[in-house]
Amino acid sequence: MTIIGGTNKSGDIEPYSICCQSGDIICLVGPTGSGKSRMLGDIESLAQGDTPSGRKILINGEIPSSSLRTSAIGLIAQLSQQMNFVVDLTVREFIALHAESRLIPDPENIIDLILKTANNLSGEQFSPDVSLTQLSGGQSRALMIADTALLCPSPVVLIDEIENAGVNRKNALELLVKEGKITFVATHDPVLALMGSRRLFFKNGGIAGIIIPDEEERLAMRYIQKVDDQWTSWRDQIRNGGVLHLDDSKKKIYNRLIL
């Protein structure tokens, strides 16, 4: 997939042509209203200069056909900020129905794998026999990430602010990369932003710059991930009714921060 730049809200040209390959994570960063969601919308519609941004999307270096543009469901999967189910099915029934539609010869194995993966991503475990409509927002997102990665054939995945989903975002992105998906993530989370192979910085409705992490930033990312892991541990303790206790080393760090 190739994204050919258009213009920002002021009409200034985006001087960029972005080529994406299997396993790429492209992070979209910038203030609210800066144009991240517009980019996701352009990709979803396989824009051909017919959206407000004027961008064009090429598939394998070629302009997509009209039929592909009107049936891009098989090419692009999107995970929005809100996941709401209205079908009266259990989780297992839902995955089984999807597997059947994909003509999976031995669906039980993939069903069990998706269930296990979804529960590993979710902050709260859920049973395969629970109704879809009873899942929390985070559980729904975890289920759809696992389903998209392991069963959905779409090579391109669009994610809007996964950090608000109540899922293990690091593991979710690593899963999508492992399955060879081209993943676009609009995010305000520094940990996610640093995980990308590239960062597109948005301002005034357009791409203001492209950042490729260097070795120094990769080192910084590992440090930030350790800090984030600690925060996640504390958050999980509080969620599960625990009480926080700081060891001596953490007390010293805390004292330096408040002095």
C-alpha positions as CSV (number, residue, x, y, z in Angstrom):
1,M,0.0,0.0,0.0
2,T,1.2,3.5,-0.9
3,I,-0.2,6.8,0.4
4,I,0.4,9.8,-1.8
5,G,0.2,13.1,0.1
6,G,-2.6,15.6,-0.4
7,T,-3.0,19.0,1.3
8,N,-3.6,20.2,4.8
9,K,-6.5,22.5,5.9
10,S,-4.6,25.6,4.6
11,G,-4.0,24.0,1.2
12,D,-0.3,23.4,1.8
13,I,0.9,20.3,0.0
14,E,2.0,17.2,1.9
15,P,5.4,16.4,0.2
16,Y,5.2,12.7,1.2
17,S,4.7,9.4,-0.5
18,I,4.5,6.6,2.2
19,C,5.0,3.0,1.1
20,C,3.9,0.4,3.6
21,Q,4.7,-3.3,3.8
22,S,3.6,-6.4,5.6
23,G,4.3,-6.2,9.4
24,D,4.6,-2.4,9.4
25,I,3.2,-0.4,12.3
26,I,2.5,3.2,11.3
27,C,1.7,5.4,14.3
28,L,-0.4,8.6,13.7
29,V,0.3,11.2,16.4
30,G,-0.7,14.8,16.9
31,P,-3.2,17.0,18.9
32,T,-6.9,16.3,18.8
33,G,-8.3,17.6,15.5
34,S,-5.0,17.5,13.7
35,G,-6.0,15.1,11.0
36,K,-5.3,11.5,12.3
37,S,-8.9,10.3,11.9
38,R,-9.0,11.8,8.4
39,M,-6.0,9.7,7.4
40,L,-7.7,6.6,8.7
41,G,-10.8,7.5,6.8
42,D,-8.8,8.1,3.6
43,I,-7.2,4.6,3.9
44,E,-10.5,2.9,4.7
45,S,-12.2,4.4,1.5
46,L,-9.0,3.9,-0.6
47,A,-9.2,7.7,-1.4
48,Q,-8.4,8.9,-4.9
49,G,-8.2,12.6,-4.4
50,D,-11.9,12.7,-3.6
51,T,-11.8,13.4,0.1
52,P,-11.1,16.7,1.9
53,S,-7.4,15.9,2.2
54,G,-6.9,15.1,-1.6
55,R,-4.8,12.0,-0.8
56,K,-4.5,9.0,-3.0
57,I,-4.1,5.4,-1.9
58,L,-2.4,2.8,-4.2
59,I,-2.5,-0.9,-3.8
60,N,0.6,-2.7,-5.1
61,G,1.5,0.5,-6.8
62,E,-1.7,0.7,-8.8
63,I,-4.9,2.7,-8.6
64,P,-7.6,0.4,-7.0
65,S,-10.5,-0.6,-9.2
66,S,-14.0,0.7,-8.6
67,S,-15.1,-2.7,-7.5
68,L,-12.3,-2.9,-4.9
69,R,-13.1,0.5,-3.6
70,T,-16.8,-0.4,-3.0
71,S,-15.9,-3.8,-1.5
72,A,-12.8,-3.0,0.5
73,I,-14.1,-4.9,3.5
74,G,-11.9,-7.8,2.6
75,L,-8.9,-5.6,2.3
76,I,-9.2,-3.3,5.4
77,A,-10.3,-4.1,8.9
78,Q,-11.1,-1.2,11.3
79,L,-11.2,-1.2,15.1
80,S,-13.0,1.9,16.3
81,Q,-13.0,3.4,19.8
82,Q,-16.4,1.9,20.5
83,M,-17.2,-1.8,19.8
84,N,-20.9,-2.6,20.3
85,F,-22.6,-5.9,19.4
86,V,-26.3,-6.3,18.7
87,V,-26.4,-10.0,17.7
88,D,-27.8,-12.4,20.2
89,L,-24.9,-14.9,20.1
90,T,-22.4,-16.2,22.6
91,V,-18.7,-15.5,22.0
92,R,-18.0,-19.0,20.9
93,E,-21.0,-19.0,18.5
94,F,-19.9,-15.7,17.0
95,I,-16.3,-16.9,16.3
96,A,-17.7,-20.2,14.9
97,L,-20.0,-18.3,12.6
98,H,-17.1,-16.2,11.3
99,A,-14.9,-19.3,10.9
100,E,-17.7,-21.0,8.9
101,S,-18.0,-18.0,6.6
102,R,-14.2,-18.3,5.9
103,L,-14.6,-22.0,5.1
104,I,-12.2,-23.1,7.8
105,P,-11.9,-26.9,7.6
106,D,-11.2,-27.4,11.3
107,P,-12.8,-24.5,13.1
108,E,-12.5,-25.7,16.7
109,N,-8.7,-25.1,16.8
110,I,-9.0,-21.5,15.6
111,I,-11.9,-20.9,17.9
112,D,-10.0,-22.0,20.9
113,L,-6.9,-20.0,19.8
114,I,-8.9,-16.8,19.4
115,L,-10.6,-17.3,22.7
116,K,-7.3,-17.8,24.5
117,T,-5.6,-14.9,22.7
118,A,-8.6,-12.5,23.4
119,N,-8.4,-13.4,27.1
120,N,-4.7,-12.8,27.2
121,L,-5.3,-9.3,25.8
122,S,-8.3,-8.5,27.9
123,G,-8.0,-6.9,31.4
124,E,-10.8,-9.1,32.6
125,Q,-11.2,-12.8,31.6
126,F,-14.5,-13.8,30.0
127,S,-16.2,-17.2,29.2
128,P,-16.8,-18.5,25.7
129,D,-20.4,-19.0,26.7
130,V,-21.1,-15.3,27.7
131,S,-23.3,-13.3,25.4
132,L,-21.6,-10.8,23.1
133,T,-23.8,-8.0,24.4
134,Q,-22.5,-8.6,28.0
135,L,-18.9,-8.0,27.1
136,S,-17.3,-4.8,28.4
137,G,-15.8,-2.3,25.9
138,G,-12.3,-3.7,26.6
139,Q,-13.4,-7.3,26.3
140,S,-15.1,-6.5,23.0
141,R,-11.9,-4.8,21.6
142,A,-9.7,-7.7,22.8
143,L,-12.0,-10.2,21.0
144,M,-12.0,-8.3,17.8
145,I,-8.3,-7.7,17.8
146,A,-7.7,-11.5,18.2
147,D,-10.3,-12.3,15.6
148,T,-8.9,-9.7,13.2
149,A,-5.3,-11.0,13.6
150,L,-6.0,-14.8,13.5
151,L,-9.1,-15.2,11.3
152,C,-9.7,-12.1,9.3
153,P,-7.8,-12.1,6.0
154,S,-7.6,-8.3,5.7
155,P,-3.9,-7.3,5.3
156,V,-4.5,-3.7,6.6
157,V,-5.8,-2.9,10.1
158,L,-6.9,0.6,11.3
159,I,-7.0,1.2,15.0
160,D,-8.2,4.4,16.7
161,E,-6.8,5.0,20.2
162,I,-6.3,1.4,21.4
163,E,-4.9,2.9,24.7
164,N,-8.5,3.6,25.8
165,A,-9.7,0.1,25.2
166,G,-8.7,-1.7,28.4
167,V,-6.5,-4.2,26.5
168,N,-2.8,-5.1,26.6
169,R,-1.9,-2.7,23.8
170,K,1.7,-3.8,23.5
171,N,0.8,-7.5,23.1
172,A,-2.0,-6.5,20.7
173,L,0.4,-4.7,18.3
174,E,2.9,-7.5,18.6
175,L,0.2,-10.0,17.6
176,L,-0.8,-8.0,14.5
177,V,2.9,-7.7,13.4
178,K,3.4,-11.4,13.9
179,E,0.4,-12.1,11.6
180,G,1.9,-9.7,9.0
181,K,-0.7,-7.0,9.1
182,I,0.0,-3.5,8.0
183,T,-1.3,-1.6,11.1
184,F,-2.1,2.1,11.3
185,V,-2.6,3.3,14.9
186,A,-3.9,6.8,15.8
187,T,-2.7,7.3,19.4
188,H,-1.8,9.8,22.1
189,D,0.1,7.1,24.0
190,P,3.9,7.6,24.0
191,V,4.6,3.9,24.5
192,L,2.5,3.0,21.4
193,A,3.9,5.9,19.4
194,L,7.4,4.7,20.0
195,M,6.6,1.1,19.0
196,G,5.9,2.1,15.4
197,S,8.3,1.6,12.5
198,R,7.4,5.1,11.6
199,R,5.5,8.0,13.2
200,L,3.4,10.4,11.1
201,F,3.1,13.7,12.9
202,F,-0.1,15.6,12.1
203,K,-0.9,19.3,12.3
204,N,-3.6,21.5,10.8
205,G,-5.2,18.5,9.1
206,G,-2.1,17.2,7.3
207,I,1.1,15.3,7.7
208,A,3.7,17.7,9.2
209,G,6.5,15.2,9.4
210,I,7.6,11.6,9.3
211,I,9.8,10.3,12.1
212,I,11.8,7.0,11.9
213,P,13.0,6.0,15.4
214,D,16.8,5.8,15.8
215,E,18.8,3.7,18.2
216,E,18.7,6.3,20.9
217,E,14.9,6.5,20.7
218,R,14.7,2.7,20.8
219,L,16.7,2.7,24.0
220,A,14.4,5.4,25.5
221,M,11.4,3.2,24.4
222,R,12.7,0.3,26.5
223,Y,13.0,2.5,29.5
224,I,9.5,3.9,29.0
225,Q,8.1,0.4,28.6
226,K,9.6,-0.6,32.0
227,V,8.0,2.4,33.6
228,D,4.7,1.6,31.8
229,D,4.9,-2.0,33.0
230,Q,5.2,-0.8,36.6
231,W,2.2,1.5,36.2
232,T,0.2,-1.4,34.7
233,S,1.2,-3.6,37.6
234,W,0.0,-1.0,40.1
235,R,-3.2,-0.4,38.1
236,D,-4.0,-4.1,38.1
237,Q,-3.4,-4.4,41.9
238,I,-5.8,-1.5,42.5
239,R,-8.4,-3.0,40.1
240,N,-8.2,-6.3,42.0
241,G,-8.7,-4.8,45.4
242,G,-5.0,-4.8,46.4
243,V,-3.1,-2.2,48.4
244,L,0.1,-0.7,47.1
245,H,3.4,-1.0,48.9
246,L,6.6,0.6,47.7
247,D,10.0,-1.1,48.4
248,D,12.9,1.0,49.5
249,S,14.3,1.6,46.0
250,K,10.9,2.9,44.8
251,K,10.6,5.1,47.9
252,K,14.0,6.7,47.1
253,I,12.8,7.5,43.5
254,Y,9.5,8.9,44.8
255,N,11.3,11.1,47.4
256,R,13.5,12.5,44.6
257,L,10.5,13.3,42.5
258,I,8.6,15.2,45.1
259,L,11.6,17.2,46.5
